[in-house]
């Protein structure tokens, strides 16, 4: 690595150093795999209660990454938008531009939690590279006092944010190539953890069958074709029968799969209700019923 000031480096050397930093950021997640898994399991247990919500809290880059993760849950996993709370310092306007002083607003963080009515049913994921962002730390403290499950992600060991959490996730990303620019290594590591957390939570809530997104929202032609393929793969039906089942189920992939297996629409809906909307459990129950003498 060159020893000259960064602005005097050859461009290729700069890009290479940035690339190496991204690899190091990804590597910082590995020591936290068990902590992430444990946090996801506890979060899923809370969210089995239909009153439970997944709450994302952060400021600046961290807040934008958190909102992005939450925004993907509805189309990918069918997670109701009513069960997501986006808490970014400065409000949703801060997604597109910096809101001066928003991250220092402790009262704003606490008010966010109060106005959302967070309680013991909710799961809060707080993100701050420094672990000291006043808005985020205050919001997590208020949420914790109200009984919410707290997961915190930070690149600063022993930071106030991590100390607030029942599930702290420390990412040792080290110094940034561009001093203070946490959109780089720290941001990359945060994005990785957020994706791992939310995907694992959805898996444990039965919204993934094998490696298939069975609660996916069918909102365009591409996803319609994918949904037909999913129904066909799980049920063993051909694509034409899978499409007909999906039509009958009004694009509900789980319901369509059971119909494609040969279950009536009413019985399929009953099986899913009795199985807490878990497709594998519903298929198992249907198979047992079919094998009875």
N, C-alpha and C positions, 0 to 999 in steps of 0.2 A: 504494500500500500504506500503511495507517495507520502512524503513528509512535508511537502509544500502546503500552504494554505489551500483549503478546498476549492476556492474559486480559481486557482491556478492549475488544478489537476487536468489532465486530458479527459475529455468527455467520456471515453470508454472506461477509464479508471473510476470515474464518478458513478457511472451506471453499474459497474461491477461491484463497487462497494455497497451500493443500495441493494443490489440483488443478494449479496452475502448477508446483509442485514435482515432481509426478508426471510432467508433460510434460518437465521438465528432466532428470529421472532417465532417461527413455527416450532422450532426445537424447544423454546421456552414453555410450550404447552405440555410437553410430554411428562414432566414430573407431576403435573396436576391431573392426570387422567383419572386416577381413583377419586380425587376430590370432586371432579366434574361428574363422574358417574354417581357418586353418593348424593350430590346435590340434586341431580336429575331425578333420582328415585324418590327422594323426599318431596320434591316439587310435584311429581306426578301423583303421589299419595294425596297431597292437598287438593290438587286440581281435579281429582275424581269427584269431588263435591261440585255440582253444577253451579254453585254460587261463587266458586273460586275463580280468580282472575290472574292473568300473568301480567305483571307490571314492570315496565322498563324505565329506568331513571338514569339520567346522565346530563352532561353539558358539553357543548362544543362538539368535537369529533366523536368523543365517546357517546354522547347523546344521539348523534346522527346515526352511528352504527347500531345503537340499541333500537332506535325507531325502525331502521331498515329491517332488522331481524324480526321484529314484531309484525311489520307490514306483510311479511312473506308467509305468515302462518295461516291466514285465511285461505288464500288461493291454493297453497300447497297441501294443507292438512284439514281444511274445512273448519278451522278453529273460529268460533264466532267472534266478530269484531267487538261485540259487547263484553267479551271476556279478555280484552286487551286494554291496558292503560299505557299511553305514551307520556312519560314525564320528562320532557326536555326543557332545560333552563331557557327561559325566554319564549316558551310556547312553540307551537308548530311552525311559526314564522322563522324560528331559528334554524330550521332545516336548510333554508336557502341562503341565509346571510347571518353574519355574526351580530348578536344582540349585546351591546356593551353592558358590562356589569352584571349580566344575568347569572353567571356562574357563582357570583358572590352573594346571591340573594338567599340567605338561610331561611328567612320567613317565607319566601316563595316556595322553597322545597317543602317546608312543613305544611303550608297551605294546600299544596298539591295533594298531599296524602290525606289531609282532612276533607277536602272537597270531594275526593274520590271515594271517601268512606271506607278506606282499606281496613281489613280486619284479619282474623285468624284463618280465614279461608283463602287468603291471597298469597301469591308468591311474588316477591320483588327481586328483580335483578338490577343491581346498581353497578355502574361502570365509571371508573375514573382512573386514568393512568397514574396520576400523582397520589391518589387516595386521600386527597385533602380538599377537594372541590367543595366549598361550603354548601352550595345548593344540594348536591348529591348526598353529602354526609348528613345534613340536617334532615333530608327526606327519609333516608334509611333509618335514622334514629327514631323519627316519629312513627314510621311503619313498624319498626321493631316493638316499640312501646304498645302498639295496637295489636300485637300478636301475629303479624304477618311473618312468613318464612323469608329470611333475608339471605340472598346470594350476592356476594360482592366480588368484583373483578378489578384488580389493580396491579400496577407494576412497581409498587413501593411496599416492601416488607414492613409489617408492623404499623401500617398507616391507619388513620382513624376509620377509613372506610372498611378496611378488612377487620378491624377490631369490633365494628358494629355488627358484623355478619355472623350468623350461625354456620354459614358455609362460605368461608373466604377462599378465593382462588387467586394465588399470587403468581404473576407472570414475570419472571426475571429477565426482562428484555434488555436491560443494560442501557448504556448511553446511546443516544441517537446520533446518526451521522450529521444531521442538521440539528444543532442543539435546541432542545425544547419543542421540537416538532413531533408531537406524539401521534400525528396522523400516519407516521411511518411504521417503525417496528412495533410500538405499543398498540397502534391501531390495528395492525395485521393480526397480532396475537389476540386482541379482543374479539375481532371478527371471527376468528377460528373458534374461540371458546363459545361465543354466543350461538354460532351455528350448531356446534356439538351439543350444547345444553338443550336448546329448543327442539332439535331433532330427536334427541334421546327421550325428552319428556313426551313428545308426541308418540314415539314408539311405545313407551310404557303405558300410554293411555289408549292403546289399541288403534291408533290412526295409521299404522303401517302394518301391512300383512306381508311377511317375508321381506322383500325389498320393494314392495309396491305401495303407492300412495292411494290407499283405498277410501280416504275421505277428501280427496282432491276435488276442488270446485271445477265443474265442466263448464267453461265459460267461452270457449272458442273452438274452431274446427280441429285445431291441432290437439287440444285436450280431449275433445270428443273421441278422436281416433285412438288416443292413448287409453281412455277409459274403456273403450270397446275391447282393446287388446288386453287390458288388465282383467276384465270380466272373463274373457275367453281363457286366459292363462290359468286363473284360479279354478274356474268351473270345469274346464276341459271341453267346453262347448266350442263350436266353430264361430267364426266372426259374425255370420249372419244371425245366428241364434243369440249371440252375445249382444248384438246391436238391438235386437227386438226386446231382449230383457231390459236393456238400459232405457229404452223408450218407455216400457211399462213401468219402470221404477223411477221415471222422471229424472234420469241422470244420477240417481243415488247408486254409487258403485257397489256398496255392500249389499243393498237390497237386490240389485240386478244380478249379482253373483249367485245369490241363493235361488233366485228365480231361474237362472240359467242351469242350475244344478237339477231343477225339476220341482222346486217348492212353489206353492201358490203365493201370490203377492201378500195375501193376508197372513198366511203362516210364516212367510219370510219376515214380515214386520214383527210378528209375535216373537219369533226366535231371536231377533236382534234386541228387542226390548228386554227379554228374559236374560240375555247375555250381556247386558249393559253396553250394547252397540259394539261388541267385540266380534269381528267376523270369524275369527278362528274358533272361538267358543261356540258361535252359532252353527258353524259347519259341523263341529264335533257333536253338538246336540242333535242336529238333523240326522247325522249318520247313525247315532245310537238309536234314535227313534225308528229309522228305516230298518234296522237290524233286529228289532224286537219281533218275537214270534207272534 
